[in-house]
């Protein structure tokens, strides 16, 4: 008779031993690197930069077109524009060094094309015709080059087939995808853009992605697909199409001009990405307040109330911290860094002033005392070197008060009705006016020694509390002229 209890005991012992071995192996294995959703939600992450704004972000990109359709001219034109920091087509560029592998062109052809694109020599663009494949130290050689040339942000391979390994495997998709992943990880590691020039398949496809020669592993492994397609063979006008994970889709008509140089049909520049009203308002809230101590700590609830009161900007409380986290680099461009912390009862925002922080030179507000964001951040008005008397008069004609915010020597008080023609406005030397009405370059106005802060509507606030105190329509002075804020 078979003793089943013995077999059962042996089976249990075997499984226990197997489980023990698995546990021991797991203890000697590194865990996955993970990040929780709440950590990711609060993390300030570096934005993906654009080498060509709106057209080529950091990462791996594929440029495809039919043979002799102008792909190399397009790639070289982009390289020249990036190296010079000049717009490409209608897209702004980030000036940086460029490495261009031009496997199908010699020096004679390259020089001829450069002559067509620019009238003067420049630095930053380097050419190479040395062929190294992905399985023959290409990545290692690129890493060595970037260590020696850290300002290189764009690398172009013209064309892709020159750097691909010679493979005999039957899984075409896997081969294509593996090649793209190797280059993609390299681009991510060094925060650069890699552009691969490639051909379209014979007969085309349903769209520009399916038209790329090769399997879906090529287009699936890149971040951005750029294509140039001529709707008709006899047409000089082509359609530039861009599909990307990081930018909005682009469909733009382009044409090759003299010497083969690509340009847009209407030659219209694209608008740069706008900074959000929230970032502008937070910066101005910090700049226009007379905070005695930094960093400034405030709750999202209080900040939301202040922004609505000052700028008529209605931002939900639960959106403030999230949006500032996503746009922290824009806020840092104004000289403000921030972090958040959670207490037992609420979340607090902490703002730090950096050396780039500056106070705006002019204050614009309406008859109700609310500040006007659009006036502050008008391209000409925000740059003090471009502001003129005529600019201010335009705002005054629209019923907008404009007050000068300068250093102490340009600060005035109680001269709302000052007129050069007489001294009947009640101003005297103690008020910041000498009362003479002289037109001697100072327009009869001298600095008020009592002025220790900017002459604008001051909001006394500290650590989340505030009292709003409006200015009494103070004057501004620049370049020896006085400018009146319009009284209401």
Secondary structure by P-SEA (a helix, b strand, c coil): cccaaaaaaaaaaaaaaaaaaaaaaaaaccccccccaaaaaacccccccccccccccccbbbbbbcccccaaaaaaaaaaaaaaccccccccccbbbbbbbcccccaaaaaaaaaaccccccccbbbbccccccccaaaaaaaaaaaacccccbbbbcccccccccccccaaaaaaaaaaaaaaaaaaaacbbbbbbbbbcccccccccccccccccccccccbbbbbbcccccccbbbbbbbcccccbbbbbbbbcccccccccccbbbbcccccaaaaaaaaaaaacccccccccccaaaaaaaaaaaccccccccaaaaaaaaaaaaaaaacccbbbbbcccbbbbbbbbccccccccbbbbcccccccccccccccccccccccaaaaaaaaaacbbbbbbcccccccccccccccccccccccccccccccccccccccccccccccccccccccccccbbbbbbccbbbbbcccbbbbcccc
